[in-house]
Amino acid sequence: MDTLVNILWALVFSLLGAIIGIFIFIKSASKLPQFFDRLTPNIDEGKEIARGNTAVSDYYGKVVGASIIGISLIIAAAVLGGIIAGLH
């Protein structure tokens, strides 16, 4: 019986962590481009990309993409921590 209760708690913790993680991911993914725009105030990335400047688009895409992957890894660790906490 204890094993079933632990599994149910792990399921609750992982679902709660996933819901919170999805919310944090969406908020941070929408704020990251604005953050990098503030880091480069003299460069308008949108205009440079529209002009065909591939260096700006490559840099911008790689930095924002890497940041989103980093946030995803942190959220995955939080969900895994919830599962481990529920099983103990």
VMD Tcl script that builds the backbone (N, CA, C; Angstrom):
set m [mol new atoms 264]
animate dup $m
set s [atomselect $m all]
$s set {name element resname resid chain x y z} {
  {N N MET 1 A 0.818 -1.193 0.000}
  {CA C MET 1 A 0.000 0.000 0.000}
  {C C MET 1 A 0.869 1.267 0.000}
  {N N ASP 2 A 1.979 1.232 0.764}
  {CA C ASP 2 A 2.867 2.390 0.807}
  {C C ASP 2 A 3.481 2.686 -0.551}
  {N N THR 3 A 3.770 1.638 -1.293}
  {CA C THR 3 A 4.349 1.824 -2.618}
  {C C THR 3 A 3.367 2.536 -3.542}
  {N N LEU 4 A 2.108 2.173 -3.485}
  {CA C LEU 4 A 1.096 2.816 -4.316}
  {C C LEU 4 A 0.926 4.283 -3.939}
  {N N VAL 5 A 0.938 4.565 -2.659}
  {CA C VAL 5 A 0.831 5.959 -2.201}
  {C C VAL 5 A 2.033 6.760 -2.670}
  {N N ASN 6 A 3.218 6.180 -2.571}
  {CA C ASN 6 A 4.426 6.880 -3.040}
  {C C ASN 6 A 4.379 7.135 -4.542}
  {N N ILE 7 A 3.885 6.183 -5.292}
  {CA C ILE 7 A 3.766 6.373 -6.738}
  {C C ILE 7 A 2.759 7.471 -7.057}
  {N N LEU 8 A 1.652 7.499 -6.347}
  {CA C LEU 8 A 0.652 8.548 -6.560}
  {C C LEU 8 A 1.212 9.930 -6.200}
  {N N TRP 9 A 1.973 10.019 -5.103}
  {CA C TRP 9 A 2.590 11.299 -4.747}
  {C C TRP 9 A 3.622 11.723 -5.797}
  {N N ALA 10 A 4.366 10.766 -6.311}
  {CA C ALA 10 A 5.330 11.082 -7.366}
  {C C ALA 10 A 4.613 11.593 -8.608}
  {N N LEU 11 A 3.475 10.996 -8.928}
  {CA C LEU 11 A 2.684 11.450 -10.065}
  {C C LEU 11 A 2.154 12.867 -9.832}
  {N N VAL 12 A 1.668 13.124 -8.634}
  {CA C VAL 12 A 1.174 14.474 -8.307}
  {C C VAL 12 A 2.299 15.498 -8.388}
  {N N PHE 13 A 3.442 15.191 -7.799}
  {CA C PHE 13 A 4.566 16.121 -7.822}
  {C C PHE 13 A 5.062 16.364 -9.243}
  {N N SER 14 A 5.123 15.304 -10.045}
  {CA C SER 14 A 5.620 15.487 -11.410}
  {C C SER 14 A 4.625 16.274 -12.257}
  {N N LEU 15 A 3.337 16.031 -12.107}
  {CA C LEU 15 A 2.347 16.808 -12.852}
  {C C LEU 15 A 2.339 18.267 -12.427}
  {N N LEU 16 A 2.425 18.513 -11.133}
  {CA C LEU 16 A 2.479 19.885 -10.644}
  {C C LEU 16 A 3.751 20.577 -11.130}
  {N N GLY 17 A 4.862 19.883 -11.077}
  {CA C GLY 17 A 6.116 20.440 -11.577}
  {C C GLY 17 A 6.057 20.704 -13.071}
  {N N ALA 18 A 5.399 19.811 -13.812}
  {CA C ALA 18 A 5.284 20.005 -15.257}
  {C C ALA 18 A 4.406 21.212 -15.581}
  {N N ILE 19 A 3.325 21.384 -14.872}
  {CA C ILE 19 A 2.441 22.534 -15.113}
  {C C ILE 19 A 3.156 23.836 -14.795}
  {N N ILE 20 A 3.816 23.880 -13.662}
  {CA C ILE 20 A 4.577 25.082 -13.302}
  {C C ILE 20 A 5.719 25.295 -14.289}
  {N N GLY 21 A 6.374 24.215 -14.689}
  {CA C GLY 21 A 7.472 24.307 -15.650}
  {C C GLY 21 A 7.021 24.834 -16.997}
  {N N ILE 22 A 5.869 24.384 -17.474}
  {CA C ILE 22 A 5.353 24.872 -18.748}
  {C C ILE 22 A 5.048 26.362 -18.663}
  {N N PHE 23 A 4.467 26.791 -17.552}
  {CA C PHE 23 A 4.169 28.212 -17.366}
  {C C PHE 23 A 5.457 29.039 -17.351}
  {N N ILE 24 A 6.443 28.586 -16.606}
  {CA C ILE 24 A 7.722 29.305 -16.542}
  {C C ILE 24 A 8.400 29.311 -17.896}
  {N N PHE 25 A 8.338 28.201 -18.619}
  {CA C PHE 25 A 8.954 28.111 -19.940}
  {C C PHE 25 A 8.322 29.105 -20.917}
  {N N ILE 26 A 7.009 29.173 -20.938}
  {CA C ILE 26 A 6.325 30.081 -21.856}
  {C C ILE 26 A 6.646 31.528 -21.513}
  {N N LYS 27 A 6.632 31.864 -20.232}
  {CA C LYS 27 A 6.955 33.236 -19.825}
  {C C LYS 27 A 8.391 33.593 -20.174}
  {N N SER 28 A 9.318 32.700 -19.894}
  {CA C SER 28 A 10.720 33.018 -20.160}
  {C C SER 28 A 11.021 33.028 -21.655}
  {N N ALA 29 A 10.390 32.146 -22.422}
  {CA C ALA 29 A 10.616 32.140 -23.869}
  {C C ALA 29 A 10.085 33.412 -24.519}
  {N N SER 30 A 9.050 33.992 -23.948}
  {CA C SER 30 A 8.531 35.242 -24.515}
  {C C SER 30 A 9.342 36.453 -24.061}
  {N N LYS 31 A 10.018 36.342 -22.941}
  {CA C LYS 31 A 10.803 37.471 -22.424}
  {C C LYS 31 A 12.257 37.465 -22.897}
  {N N LEU 32 A 12.780 36.326 -23.313}
  {CA C LEU 32 A 14.190 36.247 -23.715}
  {C C LEU 32 A 14.553 37.153 -24.891}
  {N N PRO 33 A 13.752 37.200 -25.954}
  {CA C PRO 33 A 14.120 38.122 -27.040}
  {C C PRO 33 A 14.169 39.587 -26.591}
  {N N GLN 34 A 13.263 39.979 -25.713}
  {CA C GLN 34 A 13.278 41.349 -25.193}
  {C C GLN 34 A 14.535 41.594 -24.365}
  {N N PHE 35 A 14.950 40.602 -23.617}
  {CA C PHE 35 A 16.154 40.733 -22.810}
  {C C PHE 35 A 17.385 40.928 -23.689}
  {N N PHE 36 A 17.488 40.152 -24.759}
  {CA C PHE 36 A 18.644 40.282 -25.639}
  {C C PHE 36 A 18.583 41.551 -26.479}
  {N N ASP 37 A 17.387 42.068 -26.720}
  {CA C ASP 37 A 17.278 43.373 -27.376}
  {C C ASP 37 A 17.866 44.468 -26.491}
  {N N ARG 38 A 17.657 44.349 -25.184}
  {CA C ARG 38 A 18.221 45.341 -24.260}
  {C C ARG 38 A 19.728 45.206 -24.115}
  {N N LEU 39 A 20.257 44.013 -24.340}
  {CA C LEU 39 A 21.708 43.830 -24.263}
  {C C LEU 39 A 22.429 44.470 -25.443}
  {N N THR 40 A 21.747 44.581 -26.562}
  {CA C THR 40 A 22.328 45.199 -27.760}
  {C C THR 40 A 21.449 46.382 -28.186}
  {N N PRO 41 A 21.543 47.498 -27.474}
  {CA C PRO 41 A 20.631 48.618 -27.761}
  {C C PRO 41 A 20.899 49.304 -29.104}
  {N N ASN 42 A 22.097 49.226 -29.640}
  {CA C ASN 42 A 22.413 49.920 -30.885}
  {C C ASN 42 A 22.118 49.091 -32.127}
  {N N ILE 43 A 21.693 47.860 -31.933}
  {CA C ILE 43 A 21.406 46.979 -33.062}
  {C C ILE 43 A 19.934 46.591 -33.017}
  {N N ASP 44 A 19.231 46.868 -34.103}
  {CA C ASP 44 A 17.847 46.421 -34.225}
  {C C ASP 44 A 17.860 45.089 -34.964}
  {N N GLU 45 A 17.722 44.008 -34.193}
  {CA C GLU 45 A 17.846 42.680 -34.773}
  {C C GLU 45 A 16.793 42.430 -35.844}
  {N N GLY 46 A 15.585 42.918 -35.636}
  {CA C GLY 46 A 14.530 42.711 -36.618}
  {C C GLY 46 A 14.857 43.332 -37.961}
  {N N LYS 47 A 15.368 44.553 -37.951}
  {CA C LYS 47 A 15.740 45.220 -39.205}
  {C C LYS 47 A 16.924 44.523 -39.867}
  {N N GLU 48 A 17.891 44.125 -39.064}
  {CA C GLU 48 A 19.065 43.458 -39.626}
  {C C GLU 48 A 18.701 42.114 -40.252}
  {N N ILE 49 A 17.807 41.391 -39.619}
  {CA C ILE 49 A 17.366 40.115 -40.179}
  {C C ILE 49 A 16.574 40.355 -41.459}
  {N N ALA 50 A 15.725 41.405 -41.472}
  {CA C ALA 50 A 14.950 41.733 -42.675}
  {C C ALA 50 A 15.870 42.158 -43.823}
  {N N ARG 51 A 17.000 42.788 -43.508}
  {CA C ARG 51 A 17.958 43.193 -44.534}
  {C C ARG 51 A 18.740 42.000 -45.095}
  {N N GLY 52 A 18.663 40.885 -44.431}
  {CA C GLY 52 A 19.368 39.699 -44.899}
  {C C GLY 52 A 20.697 39.470 -44.225}
  {N N ASN 53 A 20.924 40.143 -43.113}
  {CA C ASN 53 A 22.167 39.977 -42.363}
  {C C ASN 53 A 22.101 38.645 -41.619}
  {N N THR 54 A 22.720 37.630 -42.195}
  {CA C THR 54 A 22.614 36.294 -41.602}
  {C C THR 54 A 23.442 36.147 -40.333}
  {N N ALA 55 A 24.470 36.973 -40.161}
  {CA C ALA 55 A 25.282 36.883 -38.947}
  {C C ALA 55 A 24.447 37.230 -37.720}
  {N N VAL 56 A 23.634 38.270 -37.832}
  {CA C VAL 56 A 22.782 38.661 -36.705}
  {C C VAL 56 A 21.740 37.587 -36.434}
  {N N SER 57 A 21.139 37.072 -37.496}
  {CA C SER 57 A 20.098 36.058 -37.284}
  {C C SER 57 A 20.687 34.773 -36.705}
  {N N ASP 58 A 21.882 34.390 -37.150}
  {CA C ASP 58 A 22.517 33.196 -36.593}
  {C C ASP 58 A 22.837 33.376 -35.121}
  {N N TYR 59 A 23.441 34.507 -34.775}
  {CA C TYR 59 A 23.802 34.778 -33.380}
  {C C TYR 59 A 22.559 34.840 -32.510}
  {N N TYR 60 A 21.587 35.608 -32.960}
  {CA C TYR 60 A 20.359 35.808 -32.190}
  {C C TYR 60 A 19.638 34.478 -31.979}
  {N N GLY 61 A 19.534 33.696 -33.053}
  {CA C GLY 61 A 18.857 32.407 -32.951}
  {C C GLY 61 A 19.582 31.429 -32.044}
  {N N LYS 62 A 20.903 31.418 -32.125}
  {CA C LYS 62 A 21.676 30.491 -31.285}
  {C C LYS 62 A 21.616 30.876 -29.816}
  {N N VAL 63 A 21.712 32.175 -29.526}
  {CA C VAL 63 A 21.699 32.604 -28.128}
  {C C VAL 63 A 20.330 32.379 -27.504}
  {N N VAL 64 A 19.275 32.768 -28.205}
  {CA C VAL 64 A 17.930 32.566 -27.664}
  {C C VAL 64 A 17.614 31.069 -27.573}
  {N N GLY 65 A 18.002 30.300 -28.582}
  {CA C GLY 65 A 17.764 28.855 -28.554}
  {C C GLY 65 A 18.497 28.170 -27.416}
  {N N ALA 66 A 19.750 28.554 -27.197}
  {CA C ALA 66 A 20.526 27.966 -26.094}
  {C C ALA 66 A 19.922 28.337 -24.742}
  {N N SER 67 A 19.432 29.551 -24.626}
  {CA C SER 67 A 18.804 29.966 -23.367}
  {C C SER 67 A 17.536 29.164 -23.100}
  {N N ILE 68 A 16.747 28.940 -24.145}
  {CA C ILE 68 A 15.519 28.160 -23.976}
  {C C ILE 68 A 15.849 26.713 -23.615}
  {N N ILE 69 A 16.878 26.142 -24.220}
  {CA C ILE 69 A 17.293 24.779 -23.856}
  {C C ILE 69 A 17.757 24.731 -22.404}
  {N N GLY 70 A 18.506 25.753 -21.973}
  {CA C GLY 70 A 18.950 25.814 -20.580}
  {C C GLY 70 A 17.790 25.871 -19.605}
  {N N ILE 71 A 16.790 26.680 -19.913}
  {CA C ILE 71 A 15.616 26.774 -19.050}
  {C C ILE 71 A 14.867 25.446 -19.029}
  {N N SER 72 A 14.802 24.779 -20.176}
  {CA C SER 72 A 14.133 23.477 -20.244}
  {C C SER 72 A 14.841 22.441 -19.377}
  {N N LEU 73 A 16.158 22.475 -19.365}
  {CA C LEU 73 A 16.911 21.535 -18.522}
  {C C LEU 73 A 16.657 21.789 -17.036}
  {N N ILE 74 A 16.570 23.046 -16.657}
  {CA C ILE 74 A 16.285 23.374 -15.259}
  {C C ILE 74 A 14.894 22.885 -14.871}
  {N N ILE 75 A 13.925 23.073 -15.753}
  {CA C ILE 75 A 12.563 22.618 -15.474}
  {C C ILE 75 A 12.520 21.092 -15.395}
  {N N ALA 76 A 13.246 20.423 -16.284}
  {CA C ALA 76 A 13.282 18.958 -16.246}
  {C C ALA 76 A 13.887 18.464 -14.934}
  {N N ALA 77 A 14.898 19.146 -14.441}
  {CA C ALA 77 A 15.494 18.759 -13.166}
  {C C ALA 77 A 14.503 18.951 -12.017}
  {N N ALA 78 A 13.700 20.007 -12.105}
  {CA C ALA 78 A 12.698 20.242 -11.056}
  {C C ALA 78 A 11.625 19.149 -11.078}
  {N N VAL 79 A 11.199 18.740 -12.260}
  {CA C VAL 79 A 10.202 17.669 -12.360}
  {C C VAL 79 A 10.788 16.357 -11.850}
  {N N LEU 80 A 12.030 16.071 -12.217}
  {CA C LEU 80 A 12.681 14.855 -11.739}
  {C C LEU 80 A 12.846 14.892 -10.211}
  {N N GLY 81 A 13.147 16.056 -9.672}
  {CA C GLY 81 A 13.238 16.191 -8.227}
  {C C GLY 81 A 11.898 15.913 -7.556}
  {N N GLY 82 A 10.809 16.350 -8.197}
  {CA C GLY 82 A 9.481 16.059 -7.657}
  {C C GLY 82 A 9.181 14.573 -7.672}
  {N N ILE 83 A 9.583 13.899 -8.718}
  {CA C ILE 83 A 9.360 12.455 -8.788}
  {C C ILE 83 A 10.164 11.743 -7.704}
  {N N ILE 84 A 11.414 12.147 -7.554}
  {CA C ILE 84 A 12.262 11.508 -6.524}
  {C C ILE 84 A 11.713 11.789 -5.133}
  {N N ALA 85 A 11.241 13.023 -4.897}
  {CA C ALA 85 A 10.670 13.353 -3.586}
  {C C ALA 85 A 9.421 12.547 -3.311}
  {N N GLY 86 A 8.620 12.316 -4.361}
  {CA C GLY 86 A 7.398 11.539 -4.160}
  {C C GLY 86 A 7.668 10.075 -3.894}
  {N N LEU 87 A 8.776 9.556 -4.390}
  {CA C LEU 87 A 9.074 8.147 -4.188}
  {C C LEU 87 A 9.780 7.853 -2.866}
  {N N HIS 88 A 10.160 8.886 -2.137}
  {CA C HIS 88 A 10.834 8.643 -0.852}
  {C C HIS 88 A 9.897 8.801 0.272}
}
mol reanalyze $m
mol bondsrecalc $m
mol representation Tube
mol addrep $m
